């Protein structure tokens, strides 16, 4: 099990954002709570379970042990994490 944070590649309203993802929803929510984020379900069901985090929170996540990934280099890993999260959201075994 692991928590991942990707490159800060999304630009929205003049700020850069990264995605915080995990192998399980419980793990995602627990890690997000350590970052001070509220517990919630999927942010976007079309792209799996993730939180959008600012670049400051990305650095904090890395300090807490999140694994840095690149959506460009690590596409297979990102797809696997998203697929597991979607399966959990549909009530299927991860």
Helices and strands as residue ranges (DSSP letters): E 3-6, E 10-12, E 15-22, H 25-34, E 51-54, H 55-63, E 67-69, H 75-89
